[in-house]
């Protein structure tokens, strides 16, 4: 059995790396595409029905202006299309990101029952900050990291399987 078989152990790494790359590229697109509101301030946002996450961004860019903030003490309110208040609740899990000029952490969760225009307003106690509203990125982060890790583990497993098969073949030959 040739030593070239060891190259087969790279296949899981290539597959895992490709999946991680695709997931992380999509994640970057999702982060850049989030709707943003400078705090203090308000904006009308087009939200689809479903779950949304409000992220406090430590580093952000809005309309070509860069913002940096180290802490978030914000009070936010959301008003739906019919003027009814939508409930913001504290994020049930912390998801954070740092990609492409944006760095943020989940603050609130919001469930929108119907698609439409929502009035989003926030006040803050600190210097100007940015909140970003998206449909959640935690699962994409976990998937990207898992794919890369699975590729690495696959390399190790395939390497040792090939090593064992080569030793068995060498023993049979002797």
Buried (B, 14 or more C-beta within 10 A) or exposed (E): EEEEBEEEBBEBBEBBBEBBEEBBEBBBEBBEEBBBBBBBBBBEBEBEEEEBBBBBBBBBBBEEEEBEBEEBEBEBBBBBBEEEEBEBEEBEEEBBBEBEEBBBBBBBBBEBEEEBEBBBBBEBEEEBBBBBBBBBBBEBBEBBEBBBEBBBEBBEEBBEEBEEEBEEEEEEEE
